[in-house]
Amino acid sequence: MEIAKFILTAVGTFLSVSTLSFAIFQYWKKKQDEKFAALERAVKGQVGGERDARVEAMERMSKRIEILEEHILQNFQQRLSAIEGELKGFKPTLQAIQNWFINNTPTGGK
């Protein structure tokens, strides 16, 4: 009887220790899962914030590029207009030079 009592006490103690160990392990696992979930939320928040910041930066850059394109196009058009005006101003001078050469250059047959 003493041996049976000892075996039952040993089995009961083993079950109690196993149950306590399992409960402690489950508590530890739950805490680890909570830490991981918190870390995951923090990382997602940082990544989301960084992504939003990059999207805003790209939008600002796109607007700046559009403004620069407009400025360059206007500047180019103004310069072309100025060159065109200068060429129109040269036309009478070039015609006068051409007429002078025509009038003052002896022809080969005369």
Steps between C-alpha positions, in 0.01 A plus 500: 500500500783736576642444154164573337463813712852610397428432132171695515675787681778498240250495211294776666813709559610443139158605369497809725851602395417431133180704521681785677781490242249498216314797652826692543600416142162615368530829695853553365384416146210746531739774616735425211210516253391834646855637468520376142162653416606832653825493305311415181259792555792735564683389187184528290442849639854608416488347153159653434619839618813478289297391197262793546794737534655364179171530313469864612862565401438350156189715455696813598781403263249443220354847556849652502584324174179630341584854611856465365372364170261794465776746588746344255237489225407866553866600507568301182200657324615849600849433369366362173280808463800725564709310242216517251473876557872543452490299178212712370706807587797363303292434189513860362872518576568171324291609203693828484831309504373264233385791282837677546684188381262465206545865403876526559625165375593490135337225305715253308356585154556877503 
